[in-house]
Structure formats: structure tokens, C-alpha cells
Amino acid sequence: MAFVKRASVWSALELVFYQTFDPPKVLPNMRATKETKNIDSRNAEKRVVRKGKERERTTAENVPALSRATVAPTSKEGIQPWNWCSLADPRVSKQAVVFTKDAKYFFVPASSSVKIYSSVTGKVVSTLRSHSHTSGGSSDRITCLMINPSNSFQLITGSEDGILRLWDFIDAVLLRSIDVGHPISHLCGHKEMEDQVFVISRKPSKSGNEEGSVAMRVSLRVTTASIREPIQKSTEISILGKIRSPVGMGISPSGKWLIIAGGTKIYVAQTSGPKSGLTKFACSDTLTCLALHPTEDWFATGDDLGQIRLWYCLRDDLTFEKASRDKSAPTTTFHWHAHAVQALEFTPNGAYLLSGGEESVLVIWQLHSGKKEFVPRVGAPIQTISIYDAGDGGHEQEYALGLNDGTIAFIRSGTLKLSRTIARVKLEPPYFTSNSPIPIFMHPRSRNLFLPSSHPSSLQVYSPSSSSLLLELEVSPSNRVSRPYAKPLEPCRVSLIAVSECGRWLGTIDSRDGSAEGFGLETCLRIWHWDETDQLWSLNTRVDQPHGSHPVNSLAFSPAAPDQDLMLASTGDDNHIKTWCLRTTPRKDEHIVNWVLRSTFSYRNQRPTQALWSPDGTVLAVAQTSCVTLWTVKTNTMFATLTSGEINPINRMAFTGRNGRYVCVATHSAFALFDLLRIEVAYTFKSRQGIRGLFAWTGSDTFAISREPWKVYASEQSVRSETIFSFFSISSATPTSQRNIPHALRECIAWQPQQPGLDGKLGFVAVTLEGSLIHIGDEDIQNHEASEDPRSLGDTTGTPAQPTLFQDIFGKSAILESSSLAPQTTSKTSSDLGSQPGLDLGILDGPSHLLPPASVLFESLITSMLQRGGKPEPPVAEIPTVVGNQMDVDVSEPPNHPRAMGRKVTDKEVDELVDLFGDPSFRVPQQNVQKLNVPAPQKSQKHPELNGKPQANGLTNGHHTIVEAPTFKPNGIHKRTKTVDNSELSSPPSQIPMPTIGKKRKKALMA
């Protein structure tokens, strides 16, 4: 028996060895040996079972398990999952904005996370992430959320993975995860039902094609057996009934009724006894939204015809029969919308009803009279409506509108004017589903992203660190509305984006295929300049058909040094490379700067695919079909050609190395690393899986490639795609590491570090096939600002302390308070930047929209200033002061804290001020006050023009006085200002110019 045991294990080890190395001649014999020994193993196993020897059976069971482990492909070995986070989702959530109880913060679902915004500043202060970043992640999109009725500091979310999550949003801690079993679409609860919520989940039908929805009551308490597991089970889940096409769900203010709107019916159930069934009320039209009155038991619905109905069907004598027919209910109808009503919401007092839809108009209905008011042109179709009401009387009530493009617009209830908007990055699904490439560009200094906006002819600038949309730019004006029943016009699409290193120049290529209208391909090169005054991009130069009738495939600015001129390189399918430079044209009173064509060249009529500048800006590398040509910029001469027989055709190229010494060139199946000093191949690498992208980081010896996405079968029903990244060093052709993410990528760029050479923080920004914008890497780019610390919500006030009455009158105290001297918690990025010995202050010369957040630069900037300290301050020069009616006065800056509106001043504060100013020490002696005695000037006397033109009465804008400059002492006390009367002066001061004396006056004086 021991012989059989050793033979079975040895057979498995031989099988693993030969399947790994796969020798072609020995494998057939080994297969025969394996079959023979497997028969012996099965016979021995039967004998072991009959004899009851379980110890030897355990060894026999390990043989098939060991054989299954060798089936996995060897390319998956050593690949580790990589962290990723979602930056933007093309699908705008239909969940309305949810405010906290004190209305200081509000929650917005974004893909698989929840962003917490400040209601005052509109900035992201924290983020709740629901997945581990390494799992599938694409199916856990959050669809609904609500504040826990039993605890106002907890948040409940439901997602498409069928998980109910309970959060402590003060500390950003996930408390509980309850598995419902099916994707969750709606969620509601009430304070009368503790630890219970009602959900609507999508349940697949028996055929597996169509999906139906069911309403369920779920207990937030978990079983004892699953309390230590990451996904817990609820103690009670009861099904109420089936729902067709649900659009809304809620509980009446009294807590007696559960109301669900779906399809053409209203479903009503008792919360105390939901198992009795659902009562159905029929509607003639398809319902689109639902809103419940805040104080009374009735509700409102909107339909696809633009009608609003008020339902009065919640009565105590309502019968619940499962097999009963649909009932009718008394309703009141309002109608103004021409399209479907998308959103409804009552005001907190229940006197007004707000509605919105595709017309982009907010309608305010006065319920008792039926009158209405309008807020037109809010920016986009209205999808959700919420009420921002702090309830303290210090803030005006506002209406928070969730627009179709993801923007949140706040409307003041008193003036019905737009107060502010919170925009997010906009991704147009039709644009990302097309086969055209997606232009994405990252500015390294500011780490801002330039990418297409909601329309293909527009661009947007997005800051991932602050999760805010900085600006939008319409590159090519186009008609976005076509005639009814007519074919939409083909819009212009932005295909290439390039930004200069200084951030003052932006280059775009937009094209339009007009072959249907008989115009052919229309291409335009536009170069924009950043206007510091107006804080916007202004068009500087426009070049139509820069490469003739052929498309442009590459665009790049040169990294201009102080002694170099900025240039722009472009390549096209006309087999030409063109460089553009700045030209200054003098005009009457100004110099006009624009871009002109500098040179045009080509190489053996080969098609260039990419143009790339070296890090120092002296070499221009052009990827041709079968080689890479290196050109000297000043003379436009080619000095080297890089070729390799295994690299053909070339489609990717990147400079790598600390000083850009190497050039990596890639094809679909291999890449080669060239040494520019030796003009030879350092090494080549062949990949069995196709190479999708090539990435390099400035000042780093590491570069990476991305493989073609492949399908991974997680189970028999679920299949997902993943992308693998392989990292290489310039010294070895063996990958240093391999990472994977559970997404198939459409476009990907390298996430450049702000400080070159930081290899430990490498990452990517990519667009998935579904259209989501994600960040890949270990660095938490959305946690750079100090305000984004999740524990910053622990401040219950949410705003700075209110100023006292003394501070309201005289301003903030100049003496630092002890709280300001406390150590502040800074982010990891700030600490890293502050530890750098030298700070490049040239980063502050860029445009404001490209500057990093102030919190990132604060510590490093202050540290660099303190390091240069120790120099004595220059002496203060005595400057004569001119006092007059129209003189320029320096006004002190207002305090940095927001003033509380309508703060009530207590009697105690008033008494303190009365006692303070009643103190005799604050009174000024009258004998020390000197009157200013200025004699009236004669009409014949001509006064010098000091601070403006002379007035009609001969006086200038101010009298001539001499004021002594204050003398500063070490203790900070300076002398009082002494005013000298002009009548006591025998001659004008030396600082004032003498009046001009004419010739006749001079002769009279001499006589």
C-alpha cells in the first residue's frame, strides 16, 4: 500500500514537471504512464475505503488537486492585483442629493463611492468607498442612499451588487454590509421603524432574460453566525410583492403607509403589517417620479405626458387584498410640462411643490391657489430636486437641482436666482462608444486632466485631487440641435490635445467628416492662449487643413528652456512633419504674437505616426513606419536613425531614463529599448499577448506596457475582462513587477508625478470600455487636501466659530490665538513636498487653472521661505503722505472666515462694549488735538498737480501737508503722527516740486 501511495504522488510530480517544460518527445510516453498509474491509484483508493484507512485516503485526494493547479496559464504567475478608484462615471445617478440633519454637508453617489460635499464651499471633504479596489468593482455601483432614521450620523447605501451598507460618515468607517441577494434600486426608511428599511431589488425571471422587481423589508440586524464575516446576513428579509418598472418609493410622514410608484400603478402597503399585501391604484399614464408630502399623508406623482397628480388615497379604511382589482383614487391634476416630469419635491412646510424635466425649467407650484413661478434656463434637463434648509435662520433656503449632465445647481428660494453650481467631469457615452480615439492629456505640474466634454467639440479641465471641474472650452462652435425627424449633423470632434509645459498655450486638432455633404475631411489646428485677466482660453491662431486633406495623427509642444523658443510639432498622413513657432508682429501701440509655420520635412516618403520631444527640448524623435528618426531642432537635420528587424511597424514611442537617454519603441507584439548615446539596441522584449500601450514617467528609469485585455471567467455565468501592466527597468528585459485591474481599457495615459524621479508613486489615468474615468495606482490622489480628511467631519459646527460683536466692528485680532498654534495634520503629499530641499517657484508662474491646490504647496512654500530666512529686513523709507478728499486709501482685507448672516447680538455683548468705551483711558485729551489751518490760496497762484487736476476754485485734490513717517521700535510701539500746518512753513517742502516761474516774472524779481 505504501508503494501505491509513493507511486501516485510521484506520478503527479512528474506530470507537473512535464507540463511546465513541455518536452515534445517525452510527453506521449508520460501520458501513457500517467493513465496507468491513475488506474492503480483509483484501485488503491477503493481498497483504502473498504478497509477504513482514512489517513492514506487523504494523500490520494491530493493528486487530482495538484493536477488542477498546473492547468492555470504560466503568464498569470506573479501578477498582483492593483488598486484603482473611480474618478467619474458616464451614468448620472438618479438619486437626489441627500443633506445631513444640520444641512452642513450633502452626499452624492459617484459610481462605487459616495462623495461628501460641504454645503458652504461646495468642495469634497470626504469620500466613502464601497469596494476593495481589487475586486470586480464594476457591479457595485451605488444606486440609492439615505440617512439612517435612527442615527443621524450614519448613512445607508444600496448598490447593484445587492449589498446594503451602513456607514459612519463622520469617521468614514463601514459598519455593516448586508447581502440582500439581488441588485438594489430603491431604499427608504422611517424613524418609527428602528433597524428596518424597505428596498426594491431587481430579480431575474426564470427565463433569465427579463428582470422583475420585488419590494422587501430588510432588518439591519445581522445573524450571530455572520457577524465576523465581511458580508453579513440579515435576521429577517420578507418579500412584500412584485413591482413593475419602479420609479420611486417612500413612507408617509405618519409612518403608516409604504408607497411605491411603478409603471402605471401606485402600490400601497401598511408598514405595520406588510405581509397583508399591496393595494394597487391605477393611473392612465406611465409614472416617472414620486414625492411625498412632508407633514400630511398624501403624495404627488409625475408622468410621461407632463402631468402632475396629487393622490388622496391613504385612508384608515383601506382594504388590502392580494387578488383584488386595481382601485381608483381621488386626485388633483396640474399640467404645464410639455415633456415628461423627471423630478418632484415638496418644500419643508408643504406649501409649495417643485417640478422639473427636459425643458430645463424649474416650476414652483403654490398648492392652495394653483399659481406657479418659473426659473428658466438652469443649464440642463432637471433630473432630481432636493431642499437645502439649515433650519437655523442664518442661511437662506435653497433648491438643489441635479441636472442631467451631473451638475448640481443651487437656486435661492427668495430671489429665484442661481446662487452657485457644483460641476463634475462630464463623459458623453456616444463619444466613448465610437471607434475614434479619446484625447486625454495630463499637465504634469498641476496634474489637471484635459479631456472631451459632454459634446465632442468641447473640452473640459478636471482636477482629480479636488474632484472639481475647473472650466469648459468650446473648441469648435457647432449646432447641437437638429430639425425633428432629420438626420443629425456630424459634429466636429476634438481628436488631439497638447498643452505647453508652462501652461499658457493649448493646441487642439478638431476634424469633421463632411463626405456626406460633399466636403470631404475638414481639419483645423487651433492654438489657444491663457488670458490671465479674464481667466479663460482665447483663440490665438487658427490653421485650416494644416496637413492638407489628410488627418493629423500627432501634436506635441516642446519643453522650452529659458534660452529656447517654444515650438509645436505635428505629423500627418501626408508623410510630412511640420514645426510651428511664435512670431511677434509690431503694431501701433502693441506687439501681436501668433503662430506660424517654421519648417516642413519628411523621410523617404514614410508615414510618421508620432512626434516626441526629448526632455531637454533639443531633439525631435519621429516614429516612422519601420524606424525612428532623430532630428536636430535648430537646423532641421536628421543625425540618427533607430531601426530593429523585430520592431515593425512602429506604433508607440516614449523617452525614458533619468535624463531621457533611452527611447523605447513598441509594436503590437514586441518592444525595443534604444540607447541614444551609443545609437544601439539595449535589449528587446517579445510578448505573447498583444501590447496595447507604452508608458514612461519623467525622470524615472522605469517604464511600463499594457497588454490586450483578456476575459476572465469568474463563474459559469459571470465573465469579466482585465488588463495587465508589466513594469521594466532600463537595465533588464525581465519585468520587475506585473499588476492587473478588473477592467478593459479604452484609453490610458501615465499619471506623471509632480516631482520627477518618484518611482514609488507610479500610476495611470484611464477610460474603461464602459466610459468610466478611473485612476490606477497606490497613490490616493483624491486625499491631497487637508479638508478631505474623513475625520474632519468630526467638527460638529462644520464652519468656523462665529465672530464676536467686537470683531464685527473692529476686525479680527492681530494676536494669534492658541488654537492657531496647534500642530496641523497635513496630507502625505504635502509632507513629501515639504521635505524637498528646493522648491521650484516657477510653478507659480503658470495660469491659475493649472496650479495645484494651495494645501499641497503651502507647507513646502513656507518651508522654503523659512530656509532662506535670517536676513534683516530693509529699513523703512520715509515716504511723504498726501492727505486729500480723493486720495487712495489702503483698506485692510476682510477676515478669512465667512460672516454669519443674521447673527443675534446679545445684551451682554452690548454692555461689555459700553463699559469698554466708557473707560476714561479711551478718551483723547482735547488739548492735544491740533486744528489744520490752511489759508485760502490766491487765484493768481498756480498749484502743482499732485493727486489730480486742479478744481474750479483753484484747489488741488488735497492740501500740502507733511506727515512724519512712523518710527518703529522693537516693542512694536511707534510715535504718533505729527501734522504740520502749512501756515507755519516759510517755504514749500523739498518733496513738493517748485512751481514753474516764467520769464516775465523772473525779470520783475530781478528788478
HELIX and SHEET records of a PDB file:
HELIX    1   1 ALA A    2  PHE A   21  1                                  20    
HELIX    2   2 LEU A   27  LYS A   51  1                                  25    
HELIX    3   3 GLU A   54  ALA A   69  1                                  16    
HELIX    4   4 THR A   74  LYS A   76  5                                   3    
HELIX    5   5 PRO A  274  SER A  276  5                                   3    
HELIX    6   6 PRO A  429  THR A  433  1                                   5    
HELIX    7   7 SER A  515  GLU A  517  5                                   3    
HELIX    8   8 ASP A  759  LYS A  761  5                                   3    
HELIX    9   9 ALA A  786  GLU A  788  5                                   3    
HELIX   10  10 PRO A  790  GLY A  794  5                                   5    
HELIX   11  11 LEU A  805  PHE A  810  1                                   6    
HELIX   12  12 SER A  818  LEU A  821  5                                   4    
HELIX   13  13 LYS A  828  GLY A  834  1                                   7    
HELIX   14  14 LEU A  841  ASP A  845  5                                   5    
HELIX   15  15 SER A  848  LEU A  850  5                                   3    
HELIX   16  16 ALA A  854  GLN A  867  1                                  14    
HELIX   17  17 ASP A  907  PHE A  917  1                                  11    
HELIX   18  18 PRO A  920  PHE A  922  5                                   3    
HELIX   19  19 GLN A  926  ASN A  928  5                                   3    
HELIX   20  20 ASN A  982  GLU A  984  5                                   3    
HELIX   21  21 LYS A  999  MET A 1006  1                                   8    
SHEET    1   A 5 ILE A  79  PRO A  81  0                                        
SHEET    2   A 5 SER A 732  ILE A 741  1                                        
SHEET    3   A 5 VAL A 719  SER A 729 -1                                        
SHEET    4   A 5 THR A 702  ARG A 707 -1                                        
SHEET    5   A 5 ILE A 691  ALA A 696 -1                                        
SHEET    1   B 4 ILE A  79  PRO A  81  0                                        
SHEET    2   B 4 SER A 732  ILE A 741  1                                        
SHEET    3   B 4 VAL A 719  SER A 729 -1                                        
SHEET    4   B 4 TRP A 710  TYR A 713 -1                                        
SHEET    1   C 4 TRP A  84  ALA A  88  0                                        
SHEET    2   C 4 LEU A 773  GLY A 777 -1                                        
SHEET    3   C 4 GLY A 763  THR A 768 -1                                        
SHEET    4   C 4 LEU A 745  ALA A 750 -1                                        
SHEET    1   D 4 VAL A  98  PHE A  99  0                                        
SHEET    2   D 4 TYR A 105  ALA A 110 -1                                        
SHEET    3   D 4 SER A 113  SER A 118 -1                                        
SHEET    4   D 4 VAL A 124  ARG A 129 -1                                        
SHEET    1   E 4 ILE A 142  ILE A 147  0                                        
SHEET    2   E 4 GLN A 154  SER A 159 -1                                        
SHEET    3   E 4 ILE A 163  ASP A 168 -1                                        
SHEET    4   E 4 VAL A 173  ASP A 179 -1                                        
SHEET    1   F 4 ILE A 184  CYS A 188  0                                        
SHEET    2   F 4 GLN A 196  PRO A 204 -1                                        
SHEET    3   F 4 GLU A 211  SER A 219 -1                                        
SHEET    4   F 4 ILE A 237  ILE A 243 -1                                        
SHEET    1   G 4 PRO A 246  ILE A 251  0                                        
SHEET    2   G 4 TRP A 257  GLY A 262 -1                                        
SHEET    3   G 4 LYS A 265  GLN A 270 -1                                        
SHEET    4   G 4 THR A 279  ALA A 282 -1                                        
SHEET    1   H 4 LEU A 287  LEU A 292  0                                        
SHEET    2   H 4 PHE A 299  ASP A 303 -1                                        
SHEET    3   H 4 GLN A 307  TRP A 311 -1                                        
SHEET    4   H 4 THR A 331  HIS A 335 -1                                        
SHEET    1   I 4 VAL A 341  PHE A 346  0                                        
SHEET    2   I 4 TYR A 352  GLY A 357 -1                                        
SHEET    3   I 4 LEU A 362  GLN A 366 -1                                        
SHEET    4   I 4 LYS A 372  VAL A 375 -1                                        
SHEET    1   J 4 ILE A 382  TYR A 388  0                                        
SHEET    2   J 4 GLU A 398  LEU A 403 -1                                        
SHEET    3   J 4 ILE A 408  ARG A 412 -1                                        
SHEET    4   J 4 LEU A 418  ILE A 422 -1                                        
SHEET    1   K 4 PHE A 441  HIS A 443  0                                        
SHEET    2   K 4 ASN A 448  PRO A 452 -1                                        
SHEET    3   K 4 SER A 458  SER A 463 -1                                        
SHEET    4   K 4 SER A 468  GLU A 474 -1                                        
SHEET    1   L 4 ARG A 493  VAL A 499  0                                        
SHEET    2   L 4 TRP A 505  GLY A 514 -1                                        
SHEET    3   L 4 GLY A 520  ASP A 531 -1                                        
SHEET    4   L 4 LEU A 536  ASP A 544 -1                                        
SHEET    1   M 4 VAL A 552  PHE A 557  0                                        
SHEET    2   M 4 MET A 567  GLY A 572 -1                                        
SHEET    3   M 4 ILE A 577  PRO A 586 -1                                        
SHEET    4   M 4 HIS A 591  PHE A 601 -1                                        
SHEET    1   N 4 GLN A 610  TRP A 613  0                                        
SHEET    2   N 4 VAL A 619  ALA A 623 -1                                        
SHEET    3   N 4 VAL A 628  THR A 632 -1                                        
SHEET    4   N 4 THR A 637  LEU A 642 -1                                        
SHEET    1   O 4 ARG A 652  THR A 656  0                                        
SHEET    2   O 4 TYR A 662  ALA A 666 -1                                        
SHEET    3   O 4 ALA A 670  ASP A 675 -1                                        
SHEET    4   O 4 GLU A 680  LYS A 686 -1                                        
END                                                                             
